[in-house]
């Protein structure tokens, strides 16, 4: 079986370290993809999973991204803490 993934099917996720927010620490998570010559983008904040900015992702896709973040939140928080730890020791 030969499975090929087109570039338009790939979604890249990046996130910040822990950042100060209005009611505690937050993490900004960004999802990006290239689709049909355009760049789609969604920025969602953890832990609330509120969408703060989105372009090109429909409501159903945003709901899927929020569900993904719910399932992966523990891992993402752990990685975000490591980012902060690494930055402190590099300064």
C-alpha positions as CSV (number, residue, x, y, z in Angstrom):
1,X,0.0,0.0,0.0
2,X,1.4,3.4,-1.0
3,X,0.1,6.4,1.0
4,X,1.1,9.8,-0.1
5,X,0.5,13.0,1.8
6,X,0.3,16.1,-0.2
7,X,1.8,19.3,1.2
8,X,-1.8,20.7,1.4
9,X,-2.6,17.9,3.8
10,X,0.1,18.8,6.3
11,X,-0.6,20.9,9.3
12,X,2.3,22.3,11.2
13,X,1.9,23.0,14.9
14,X,4.2,25.3,16.9
15,X,3.8,26.7,20.4
16,X,5.4,29.2,22.8
17,X,6.8,28.6,26.2
18,X,4.7,29.6,29.3
19,X,3.7,33.3,29.0
20,X,2.0,35.6,31.5
21,X,-1.7,35.9,30.9
22,X,-4.6,37.8,32.5
23,X,-5.5,34.9,34.8
24,X,-2.2,32.9,35.0
25,X,0.3,31.4,32.6
26,X,-0.8,30.6,29.0
27,X,0.6,28.9,25.9
28,X,0.0,30.2,22.4
29,X,-0.4,27.3,19.9
30,X,-0.3,28.0,16.2
31,X,-1.4,25.7,13.4
32,X,-0.4,26.4,9.8
33,X,-0.9,24.8,6.4
34,X,-0.6,25.7,2.8
35,X,-3.8,25.0,0.9
36,X,-4.5,25.9,-2.7
37,X,-1.9,28.6,-2.9
38,X,-3.0,30.3,0.4
39,X,-1.6,30.1,3.9
40,X,-4.2,28.9,6.5
41,X,-3.5,29.8,10.1
42,X,-5.1,29.3,13.5
43,X,-3.9,30.5,16.9
44,X,-5.4,28.9,20.0
45,X,-4.5,29.6,23.6
46,X,-4.1,26.9,26.3
47,X,-5.5,26.1,28.8
48,X,-8.7,27.8,27.7
49,X,-8.5,26.5,24.1
50,X,-10.0,29.8,22.9
51,X,-9.3,30.7,19.2
52,X,-7.7,34.1,19.1
53,X,-7.0,34.3,15.4
54,X,-7.9,32.1,12.4
55,X,-7.8,32.3,8.7
56,X,-8.7,29.5,6.3
57,X,-9.7,26.9,8.8
58,X,-13.5,26.3,8.9
59,X,-15.5,25.9,12.2
60,X,-15.4,22.1,12.1
61,X,-11.6,22.1,11.6
62,X,-11.2,24.6,14.5
63,X,-13.2,22.3,16.7
64,X,-11.0,19.4,15.7
65,X,-7.9,21.4,16.6
66,X,-9.4,22.3,19.9
67,X,-10.1,18.6,20.6
68,X,-6.6,17.7,19.6
69,X,-5.3,20.3,22.1
70,X,-7.5,18.9,24.8
71,X,-6.0,15.4,24.2
72,X,-2.4,16.7,24.0
73,X,-2.5,19.4,26.6
74,X,-0.4,17.6,29.1
75,X,2.4,17.0,26.6
76,X,2.3,20.5,25.2
77,X,2.5,22.0,28.7
78,X,5.5,19.8,29.5
79,X,7.2,20.9,26.3
80,X,6.4,24.6,27.0
81,X,7.9,24.3,30.5
82,X,11.1,22.9,28.9
83,X,11.3,25.8,26.5
84,X,11.2,28.2,29.5
85,X,13.7,26.1,31.4
86,X,16.1,26.1,28.4
87,X,15.8,29.9,28.0
88,X,16.5,30.6,31.6
89,X,19.7,28.6,31.5
90,X,20.9,30.1,28.2
91,X,20.7,33.7,29.6
